[in-house]
Each structure stands twice: as C-alpha cells, then as structure tokens.
Amino acid sequence: MADATTYDPLRTAGAWGRRAKVIVYALLTLFALVYLVPFTVVVLNSFRDLGDISRNGLIGIPHSFSLDYWVQAWCKFCVGGTCEGIQPFFYNSVAMVVPATIISTAIGAINGYVLSKWRFPGSEVLFGVMTLGVFMPGQMVLLPWAQVLGFLGLTNSMPGLVLIHCVQGLSFTTLFCRNYYVNIPDDLIKAARIDGAGFWRIFRKVVLPLSPPIIIVTLIWQFTNIWNEFLFAFIFSSGTTSPLRSH
C-alpha cells in the first residue's frame, strides 16, 4: 500500500501523468521568470548611472558592477529633506514594523484563544464586529486616528504609527488565530481545567505549543502588510520620523 504522504498522482498516471508533470513544471518556471523580471531589472539598474539609463532605457546590462551607487543611496542621497540616504528611514521602518508585528500577533492569539475556547454570551457577536475591520478601508479611519493621536500626544511619532498598525491589524490576527484554535479539541482544554490549569497556563502549556503554524502565518502576514503600508506612514509622519515607505 502506497504511503499517503508520498503519493504523487502525476507520477502514478502513466505517460499522460509524466507529460502533465512536465507541463506543470514548465508553467511554474515561466511564472517564476515573469515574477523575477522586474526584480532583475531593478537590481541591474542599481549598478548603472542615471546618464546610462537615460540614454539606453531602463532595460540594459551595466558596464560595471560597482557598489558606489548602493552606498550613495544608503547614506548620501538626499531624501525627505536630509542628505543621509535611506538609512534613517529604513531604521524607522524596522523600529515600527517589528514591535507592531509582535504586539498585534500576540494580542490576536489571545483574542482567538478567548473567542474559541472561553466563549461567553455575545462572543460570536463580538467576533463578528471585530472582523468588520478586515473589510474597512484605511481611508475611513484617518480622521479618527488623527484625533486619537492628537489626544495621546503621539502625532508624527514612531509610537503613534506602532499603535495604529497594532490596532488596525487586530482584525486579521484575531480572525486567523480564532479560526485556527476552534479546531483544537475542546477535550484538551477540559482535561487541563480538570487538572487545575487556569486561563494563562492552558494558553501557555496547551494552546501555544500547537500554534507555530498559525503564528508563523500571522507574523509573515503582519510584517509584510505593515512594511508595505503607505497611507498611514504618509499621513501621520513626516521628516526624520518617516518610515521608508512614505518616500
């Protein structure tokens, strides 16, 4: 009997299966090449000077592979009113993304745990209300966030951007974790409670050890979305407090 973990339907389908496998891998290779073309153009252009790009167009092979332009972009190029390159704005992005990702994922995991394993009257309604944030465009909350940041004294500051991304990401992190935790058997939670474990001990000893898949997915999702986010960074930061994406 074939091992289900190694079963390959294309391999066991005879000659047609082998041809289909070749076609699948050819299409995947084509898609990968198409995806890599813009990245390759950007990397190659980073070694070319502006005059070469103006004369010969965006697509071309650099005459040399010096890193001088990389050094200029990192610490000398004039960006955002300063001539320190993208270095300070990159560090601003890291200082914003890392804590916002960790905090929003941690709170989302706790929310998902509560809404899936410690249900209370109205918990389903609360979950539904929280997930509305998934469908809410960022433009709708610009004015409320401006008022909140002004009230808290966090206008044009990195903690203010961290707060925004933590709150804005809670809908996604709660949704991910809650839908994952509902598949954990309730008998495990009941057995732990019978043994005297409380809320936090069950979370640490039972739920978290089963959580690496969803935690990794949530961390990747949050990190990518916060790093690529433009609207809040552009509206609520300026000057030396700006992250990289606002330039």
LOTOR-352710 format. One line per 8 residues: number of its first residue (from 1); for each residue x, y, z of N, C-alpha, C, O, CB. Coordinates in steps of 0.05 Angstrom, whole numbers, m for minus. Glycine has a CB too. Example, Ala and Ser with C-alpha at 12.3 -4.5 7.8 and 13.67 -1.06 7.14 Angstrom:
# LOTOR-352710
1 = 264,m114,156,246,m90,156,264,m66,156,285,m66,169,226,m89,181 ~ 257,m45,142,273,m21,143,258,1,157,268,23,161,282,m12,114
***
This chain:
# LOTOR-352710
1 = 17,m24,0,0,0,0,18,25,0,36,27,17,m19,0,25 ~ 12,44,m19,29,67,m21,26,86,3,4,89,14,22,82,m47 ~ 47,98,11,47,117,33,32,142,24,40,154,4,75,123,43 ~ 12,150,39,m4,173,31,12,199,31,7,218,17,m28,177,50 ~ 33,200,48,49,224,50,67,228,26,76,250,21,66,224,75 ~ 72,206,10,90,209,m13,74,204,m39,86,201,m60,113,189,m11 ~ 48,203,m38,32,197,m61,33,220,m81,29,243,m73,3,191,m54 ~ 39,214,m106,41,234,m127,23,226,m150,30,207,m165,70,238,m137
9 = m1,238,m154,m20,229,m174,m8,231,m202,m15,215,m220,m45,245,m172 ~ 9,251,m207,20,254,m234,40,232,m240,43,223,m263,34,281,m237 ~ 54,222,m219,74,201,m224,61,174,m229,72,158,m244,93,199,m200 ~ 38,170,m217,25,144,m220,5,143,m242,m10,123,m245,11,137,m194 ~ 3,164,m259,m17,165,m280,m6,157,m307,m18,162,m328,m28,193,m282 ~ 17,144,m308,28,135,m333,41,157,m350,49,177,m340,7,120,m348 ~ 41,152,m377,53,171,m395,39,198,m395,53,219,m395,53,160,m424 ~ 13,198,m393,m2,224,m392,6,239,m367,9,263,m367,m32,219,m392
17 = 10,225,m345,17,238,m320,45,251,m322,49,272,m311,17,218,m297 ~ 64,237,m336,90,248,m339,90,273,m356,103,293,m350,109,228,m351 ~ 74,273,m378,71,296,m394,58,320,m379,67,343,m381,55,290,m420 ~ 38,313,m364,25,334,m348,44,346,m327,44,370,m322,0,322,m333 ~ 61,329,m316,81,339,m297,101,358,m310,108,378,m298,96,315,m283 ~ 110,351,m334,128,368,m349,114,395,m354,127,416,m351,137,355,m375 ~ 89,394,m363,74,419,m368,71,436,m343,75,461,m344,47,413,m380 ~ 65,423,m321,61,438,m296,87,452,m288,87,476,m281,52,419,m273
25 = 109,437,m289,135,449,m281,144,471,m301,156,490,m293,156,428,m278 ~ 138,467,m326,144,488,m346,129,513,m341,140,535,m342,139,478,m375 ~ 103,511,m334,87,534,m328,97,548,m303,98,573,m301,57,527,m325 ~ 103,532,m282,114,544,m257,140,559,m262,144,580,m251,117,522,m236 ~ 157,547,m279,182,560,m285,177,586,m300,190,607,m294,200,542,m302 ~ 158,586,m319,152,610,m334,141,632,m315,149,655,m317,131,604,m355 ~ 123,625,m297,112,644,m279,134,655,m261,134,679,m255,89,631,m262 ~ 152,638,m252,174,647,m235,192,668,m250,200,688,m238,191,624,m225
33 = 197,662,m275,214,680,m291,200,707,m295,212,728,m293,220,668,m318 ~ 174,706,m301,158,731,m304,159,747,m278,161,772,m279,129,725,m312 ~ 156,734,m256,157,747,m230,184,760,m224,186,781,m212,149,728,m208 ~ 205,746,m233,232,755,m227,243,777,m245,262,791,m239,251,732,m227 ~ 230,781,m268,240,801,m288,241,829,m276,261,842,m278,222,801,m313 ~ 219,839,m263,221,866,m252,243,869,m230,257,889,m230,194,874,m239 ~ 245,848,m214,266,849,m193,294,849,m206,312,864,m196,263,825,m175 ~ 298,833,m227,324,833,m241,330,860,m253,353,869,m252,324,811,m263
41 = 310,873,m265,314,899,m277,323,920,m256,341,935,m261,289,909,m292 ~ 309,919,m233,316,938,m212,345,933,m202,360,952,m198,296,935,m188 ~ 352,908,m198,379,902,m188,400,911,m209,420,923,m201,382,872,m182 ~ 396,905,m234,415,913,m255,417,943,m257,439,954,m260,407,901,m282 ~ 395,957,m255,395,986,m257,409,999,m233,419,1022,m235,367,997,m260 ~ 410,985,m211,424,996,m187,454,999,m192,467,1013,m177,418,979,m163 ~ 465,985,m212,493,988,m219,498,1007,m241,521,1011,m249,504,960,m226 ~ 477,1019,m253,480,1038,m275,476,1066,m266,461,1072,m248,460,1031,m298
49 = 491,1085,m279,487,1113,m272,462,1124,m287,452,1112,m305,512,1130,m278 ~ 453,1148,m278,429,1160,m289,432,1166,m319,413,1163,m334,422,1185,m274 ~ 456,1174,m327,460,1180,m355,457,1156,m372,446,1158,m394,487,1193,m359 ~ 468,1133,m363,466,1109,m378,437,1100,m381,428,1091,m403,482,1086,m365 ~ 421,1103,m360,393,1095,m361,378,1114,m379,360,1105,m394,381,1096,m332 ~ 384,1140,m379,370,1159,m396,376,1154,m425,358,1157,m442,378,1188,m388 ~ 401,1147,m432,408,1143,m460,398,1116,m471,389,1115,m493,438,1144,m463 ~ 400,1095,m454,395,1068,m464,369,1055,m454,363,1032,m461,418,1050,m457
57 = 354,1069,m438,329,1058,m428,333,1042,m402,355,1038,m393,317,1040,m449 ~ 310,1034,m391,311,1020,m365,322,992,m367,334,983,m348,283,1019,m354 ~ 319,979,m389,329,951,m392,356,952,m406,358,959,m429,309,934,m408 ~ 376,944,m391,403,943,m402,423,930,m383,417,927,m359,413,972,m409 ~ 445,923,m393,466,910,m377,486,931,m367,496,947,m384,481,888,m393 ~ 491,932,m341,511,952,m332,539,947,m342,546,924,m346,511,953,m301 ~ 554,968,m346,582,966,m355,600,957,m333,622,946,m338,591,992,m367 ~ 593,962,m308,609,954,m285,590,947,m263,566,953,m263,629,976,m277
65 = 601,933,m243,585,924,m220,596,936,m194,601,922,m175,584,893,m219 ~ 599,962,m194,609,976,m170,585,981,m151,562,985,m159,622,1003,m178 ~ 591,980,m125,571,985,m105,570,1014,m96,557,1021,m76,577,967,m81 ~ 583,1032,m112,583,1060,m104,555,1072,m102,549,1087,m84,600,1076,m123 ~ 538,1065,m121,511,1076,m121,494,1065,m98,477,1079,m87,497,1069,m148 ~ 500,1040,m89,487,1029,m66,495,1045,m41,478,1052,m24,494,1000,m63 ~ 520,1052,m39,530,1068,m16,517,1095,m16,509,1105,5,560,1070,m16 ~ 515,1108,m39,503,1134,m41,473,1133,m33,464,1150,m18,506,1145,m70
73 = 459,1113,m43,431,1110,m36,427,1105,m6,407,1114,6,418,1088,m52 ~ 446,1091,6,443,1083,34,449,1106,53,434,1110,73,461,1060,40 ~ 470,1122,47,478,1142,67,484,1170,56,491,1187,72,502,1132,81 ~ 480,1175,30,487,1201,19,464,1214,3,463,1239,2,511,1199,2 ~ 447,1199,m8,426,1210,m26,407,1228,m10,401,1222,13,410,1187,m40 ~ 398,1250,m22,380,1268,m8,351,1258,m10,340,1257,m31,383,1297,m20 ~ 340,1252,13,313,1241,15,299,1255,39,311,1256,61,312,1210,18 ~ 274,1264,35,259,1274,57,271,1299,71,268,1302,95,255,1253,78
81 = 285,1315,55,296,1340,67,323,1336,80,335,1356,90,278,1351,87 ~ 334,1312,80,361,1307,91,377,1293,69,367,1280,51,359,1290,117 ~ 404,1294,72,422,1281,53,436,1258,67,461,1256,65,442,1301,41 ~ 421,1242,81,433,1219,95,424,1193,82,428,1171,94,424,1219,124 ~ 414,1193,58,405,1169,45,380,1157,57,366,1170,72,427,1149,45 ~ 375,1132,51,351,1118,62,357,1105,88,339,1093,100,341,1098,42 ~ 381,1107,98,389,1093,123,371,1099,146,360,1081,159,417,1099,130 ~ 367,1125,154,350,1131,177,321,1122,173,308,1114,192,350,1160,184
89 = 311,1124,149,283,1116,144,280,1086,145,259,1076,152,274,1127,117 ~ 300,1072,136,300,1042,139,299,1034,168,283,1017,176,325,1030,125 ~ 315,1047,184,315,1041,213,288,1048,225,278,1034,244,338,1055,227 ~ 276,1070,216,249,1077,225,229,1055,219,212,1048,235,240,1104,213 ~ 231,1044,195,213,1023,186,216,999,204,196,986,212,218,1016,157 ~ 241,991,209,246,968,227,235,973,255,222,956,267,276,962,228 ~ 240,997,265,230,1004,292,200,1004,293,188,1001,315,241,1031,301 ~ 186,1009,271,157,1008,270,146,980,266,128,972,279,147,1027,248
97 = 158,966,247,147,940,238,150,919,259,131,904,265,160,931,212 ~ 174,917,271,179,894,290,161,895,314,147,875,319,209,895,299 ~ 159,917,329,141,916,352,112,914,344,96,901,358,145,941,369 ~ 104,928,323,76,926,314,68,898,306,46,889,312,71,945,291 ~ 86,884,293,80,856,285,78,838,309,59,822,311,102,846,266 ~ 97,840,328,97,823,351,73,828,369,60,810,378,123,827,367 ~ 67,854,374,45,861,392,18,852,380,2,840,394,45,891,398 ~ 14,859,355,m12,852,343,m16,822,341,m38,812,344,m14,865,315
105 = 5,807,335,3,778,334,m3,766,362,m19,748,364,28,766,322 ~ 11,777,382,7,766,409,m22,772,419,m35,754,430,27,779,429 ~ m31,796,414,m59,803,423,m79,787,407,m99,777,417,m64,833,420 ~ m74,784,381,m92,768,364,m93,739,373,m115,727,372,m83,769,335 ~ m70,728,381,m70,700,391,m87,697,417,m102,678,420,m42,690,396 ~ m84,717,434,m100,716,459,m130,720,453,m147,706,464,m91,738,479 ~ m136,738,435,m164,742,427,m176,717,415,m198,709,421,m167,766,407 ~ m161,705,397,m170,680,385,m174,658,405,m193,642,402,m151,671,363
113 = m157,656,424,m159,636,446,m185,641,462,m199,622,468,m135,637,464 ~ m190,666,469,m213,672,485,m239,666,469,m257,654,479,m213,701,494 ~ m240,675,444,m264,673,428,m270,645,418,m292,639,409,m262,692,404 ~ m250,627,420,m254,600,411,m257,580,434,m272,560,431,m231,591,394 ~ m243,585,457,m243,565,478,m255,575,505,m259,559,523,m216,556,483 ~ m260,601,507,m272,612,531,m296,630,523,m297,653,529,m251,629,548 ~ m314,617,509,m336,632,498,m354,642,521,m357,630,542,m352,615,479 ~ m367,665,516,m384,678,535,m408,689,519,m406,691,495,m370,700,551
121 = m430,696,532,m452,708,518,m445,732,502,m434,752,513,m475,714,537 ~ m450,731,476,m443,753,459,m416,751,446,m407,769,432,m444,778,474 ~ m401,729,451,m374,727,440,m375,725,409,m357,735,396,m360,702,451 ~ m395,712,398,m397,709,369,m403,737,357,m393,743,335,m419,689,362 ~ m420,752,370,m425,779,360,m400,797,361,m394,811,343,m448,793,377 ~ m386,795,384,m361,810,386,m341,802,364,m327,819,353,m348,805,414 ~ m339,776,359,m321,767,338,m329,778,311,m313,786,295,m321,736,337 ~ m355,778,305,m365,789,280,m359,818,278,m352,828,256,m395,785,278
129 = m362,833,299,m356,862,299,m326,867,294,m319,885,279,m365,876,325 ~ m309,850,307,m281,854,304,m272,848,275,m254,861,264,m266,835,323 ~ m284,828,263,m276,821,235,m286,842,215,m277,841,192,m287,794,228 ~ m303,860,223,m311,881,204,m287,898,196,m286,910,175,m332,899,217 ~ m267,899,214,m243,914,208,m228,903,184,m213,918,171,m225,915,231 ~ m232,878,177,m219,866,154,m229,880,129,m213,883,110,m225,835,153 ~ m254,888,128,m266,899,104,m266,930,104,m276,942,85,m294,889,101 ~ m255,942,125,m257,971,127,m232,984,114,m210,978,123,m259,980,157
137 = m235,1001,94,m212,1014,82,m199,1034,101,m213,1046,117,m220,1028,56 ~ m173,1037,98,m158,1054,116,m167,1084,114,m164,1098,134,m130,1053,110 ~ m177,1092,91,m185,1120,88,m208,1127,107,m210,1151,115,m194,1126,60 ~ m224,1108,116,m247,1114,133,m238,1121,161,m253,1134,176,m265,1090,134 ~ m214,1113,169,m206,1118,197,m184,1139,200,m173,1142,221,m196,1092,209 ~ m178,1153,179,m157,1174,180,m164,1196,200,m147,1203,217,m153,1186,153 ~ m188,1206,199,m196,1228,217,m197,1218,246,m187,1231,264,m223,1240,209 ~ m210,1195,252,m210,1185,280,m182,1181,290,m176,1187,313,m226,1160,282
145 = m164,1170,274,m137,1165,283,m122,1192,288,m106,1194,306,m121,1148,262 ~ m128,1212,271,m115,1238,276,m123,1249,303,m107,1261,317,m122,1257,253 ~ m149,1246,309,m159,1256,335,m147,1240,358,m139,1252,379,m189,1255,336 ~ m145,1214,355,m134,1197,377,m104,1203,381,m96,1207,404,m137,1167,370 ~ m89,1205,360,m61,1211,363,m56,1239,375,m38,1242,391,m47,1209,336 ~ m73,1258,367,m70,1284,378,m77,1284,408,m63,1297,424,m89,1304,364 ~ m97,1269,416,m105,1268,444,m83,1254,461,m78,1263,483,m131,1252,447 ~ m70,1234,449,m49,1219,464,m22,1233,462,m3,1224,475,m47,1191,454
153 = m19,1253,446,6,1266,442,26,1250,426,50,1252,430,18,1273,468 ~ 16,1233,407,33,1216,392,34,1224,362,41,1208,345,24,1187,394 ~ 26,1248,356,26,1258,328,55,1258,318,73,1267,332,13,1285,326 ~ 58,1249,293,84,1249,280,106,1236,297,127,1247,301,93,1278,273 ~ 99,1212,307,119,1197,323,118,1168,316,98,1158,305,113,1201,353 ~ 139,1154,321,140,1125,316,121,1109,334,108,1091,324,169,1115,319 ~ 119,1115,360,99,1101,376,71,1104,365,55,1086,368,100,1111,404 ~ 65,1127,354,38,1131,342,33,1112,319,12,1101,317,35,1160,333
161 = 53,1109,301,50,1090,279,48,1062,289,33,1046,278,73,1093,259 ~ 63,1055,309,62,1028,321,34,1023,331,23,1001,327,83,1024,343 ~ 23,1042,346,m4,1039,356,m25,1035,334,m42,1018,336,m12,1064,373 ~ m23,1051,313,m41,1048,290,m40,1020,278,m61,1008,274,m35,1069,269 ~ m17,1011,273,m14,985,260,m22,962,278,m32,941,269,14,981,250 ~ m17,965,304,m26,944,323,m57,942,323,m68,920,321,m17,951,352 ~ m70,965,325,m99,964,325,m111,956,298,m129,940,297,m110,992,333 ~ m100,967,277,m110,960,250,m106,931,243,m121,919,227,m97,978,229
169 = m86,919,254,m80,891,248,m95,871,265,m95,847,260,m52,885,251 ~ m109,880,287,m122,861,305,m144,845,292,m149,822,299,m133,876,329 ~ m158,858,273,m179,843,259,m169,818,245,m180,797,247,m194,861,239 ~ m146,822,231,m134,800,216,m123,779,235,m128,755,232,m113,810,197 ~ m107,787,255,m94,768,273,m115,753,289,m112,729,293,m74,782,291 ~ m136,766,298,m157,753,313,m171,733,296,m177,710,304,m177,773,325 ~ m177,741,271,m191,723,252,m174,698,247,m185,675,248,m197,737,226 ~ m149,702,241,m131,679,235,m130,660,259,m134,635,256,m103,688,228
177 = m124,671,283,m120,654,306,m145,641,316,m145,617,324,m107,670,329 ~ m167,655,316,m192,644,325,m200,620,308,m208,600,318,m214,665,325 ~ m199,624,281,m207,602,263,m188,578,264,m195,556,257,m208,613,235 ~ m164,582,273,m145,560,277,m151,546,304,m150,521,305,m116,570,276 ~ m156,561,324,m159,550,351,m185,535,354,m188,517,371,m158,571,372 ~ m205,541,338,m231,526,340,m227,497,333,m243,480,340,m252,539,323 ~ m206,490,318,m200,462,310,m185,447,332,m182,422,329,m185,462,285 ~ m176,460,352,m163,446,375,m186,433,391,m205,446,399,m146,466,393
185 = m184,407,396,m205,393,411,m211,406,438,m193,411,453,m199,363,415 ~ m236,410,443,m244,421,469,m237,403,492,m234,411,515,m274,427,470 ~ m235,376,486,m228,357,508,m200,364,520,m196,359,543,m228,329,497 ~ m182,374,503,m156,381,514,m158,404,535,m145,403,556,m136,390,492 ~ m175,423,528,m179,446,547,m193,436,572,m186,444,595,m195,468,533 ~ m213,419,569,m228,409,592,m209,392,610,m211,394,634,m252,392,583 ~ m193,376,598,m174,359,614,m155,376,629,m149,371,652,m159,340,595 ~ m145,398,617,m127,416,631,m140,430,654,m128,434,675,m115,436,611
193 = m166,437,650,m180,451,671,m186,431,694,m185,439,718,m207,462,661 ~ m191,406,688,m195,386,709,m170,383,725,m171,378,750,m204,359,697 ~ m147,385,712,m121,382,726,m114,407,741,m92,408,754,m99,375,706 ~ m130,427,740,m126,451,756,m112,474,741,m106,494,754,m109,444,779 ~ m109,471,715,m96,493,700,m116,516,696,m140,511,691,m86,482,672 ~ m106,540,697,m123,563,693,m120,574,665,m109,561,647,m116,585,713 ~ m131,598,662,m132,611,635,m104,613,622,m100,603,600,m144,638,638 ~ m86,625,636,m60,630,624,m43,605,622,m28,602,603,m45,651,640
201 = m45,587,641,m30,562,640,m38,545,617,m22,532,603,m32,547,666 ~ m65,544,612,m75,529,589,m64,541,563,m57,527,544,m106,528,589 ~ m64,567,562,m55,581,538,m25,575,533,m17,570,511,m59,612,541 ~ m9,576,555,20,571,551,27,542,547,44,536,530,34,581,576 ~ 13,524,561,22,496,560,7,479,540,17,458,531,18,484,588 ~ m17,488,532,m33,471,513,m36,485,486,m30,473,465,m61,466,525 ~ m45,510,486,m51,523,461,m26,532,446,m24,527,422,m69,547,466 ~ m8,546,459,16,556,446,33,534,433,42,538,410,32,571,465
209 = 37,511,446,53,490,432,40,480,407,54,469,390,57,467,451 ~ 14,484,403,1,476,379,m2,498,359,m14,495,337,m27,465,385 ~ 9,521,365,5,546,349,26,554,329,21,572,314,1,568,367 ~ 50,541,328,70,551,309,61,556,281,68,576,269,93,532,309 ~ 44,538,269,36,543,241,21,570,238,28,586,220,19,521,231 ~ 1,575,255,m14,599,252,1,624,261,m3,646,250,m41,597,267 ~ 19,621,281,35,643,290,54,652,268,57,676,263,51,636,315 ~ 66,633,254,84,639,232,69,653,209,79,673,199,98,614,222
217 = 46,642,202,30,655,181,22,683,189,24,702,172,5,638,176 ~ 14,687,213,5,714,222,28,733,223,25,756,215,m8,712,249 ~ 51,724,232,75,742,233,83,750,205,89,774,200,98,728,247 ~ 83,732,186,90,738,158,70,758,147,77,777,133,92,713,141 ~ 44,752,152,23,770,141,26,798,152,25,817,137,m5,758,148 ~ 29,800,178,30,827,191,56,842,182,55,865,176,29,824,221 ~ 78,828,183,103,841,175,102,852,147,110,874,142,127,821,178 ~ 92,835,128,91,843,100,72,867,97,78,886,83,82,820,83
225 = 48,866,109,29,887,106,38,913,118,34,935,107,2,879,117 ~ 50,912,142,59,936,155,82,948,140,84,973,137,66,931,184 ~ 101,931,131,124,942,117,116,955,90,127,976,83,144,919,111 ~ 96,944,77,88,955,51,67,977,53,60,989,33,77,933,34 ~ 56,982,77,35,1001,80,45,1029,75,67,1037,83,23,1000,109 ~ 29,1045,60,37,1072,52,20,1094,64,30,1115,72,36,1074,22 ~ m6,1089,66,m25,1110,73,m19,1122,100,m16,1147,102,m53,1099,73 ~ m19,1106,122,m15,1116,149,13,1129,152,16,1150,165,m19,1094,169
233 = 33,1117,140,60,1128,141,61,1155,128,75,1173,138,81,1109,129 ~ 48,1158,106,48,1184,91,32,1205,106,41,1229,106,37,1180,63 ~ 10,1198,118,m8,1218,131,2,1226,158,2,1249,165,m36,1207,133 ~ 11,1206,174,17,1211,202,46,1213,209,54,1212,233,4,1189,218 ~ 64,1216,189,92,1220,195,104,1239,175,94,1242,152,107,1194,196 ~ 126,1252,182,139,1270,164,168,1274,174,174,1269,197,125,1297,161 ~ 185,1283,156,212,1289,164,228,1265,173,226,1243,161,212,1309,187 ~ 243,1268,194,261,1246,203,246,1223,217,258,1203,223,281,1257,222
241 = 221,1227,223,205,1205,236,192,1187,216,178,1168,224,185,1217,255 ~ 195,1192,190,181,1177,170,194,1149,166,219,1147,167,181,1192,143 ~ 178,1129,161,189,1103,152,196,1104,123,191,1123,109,169,1081,158 ~ 208,1083,114,218,1082,86,196,1084,66,200,1096,45,234,1056,82 ~ 173,1072,71,152,1070,50,139,1097,44,125,1099,24,131,1051,59 ~ 143,1117,61,130,1143,56,145,1161,37,137,1184,32,126,1158,82 ~ 168,1151,26,184,1167,8,184,1154,m20,197,1165,m38,213,1170,19
***
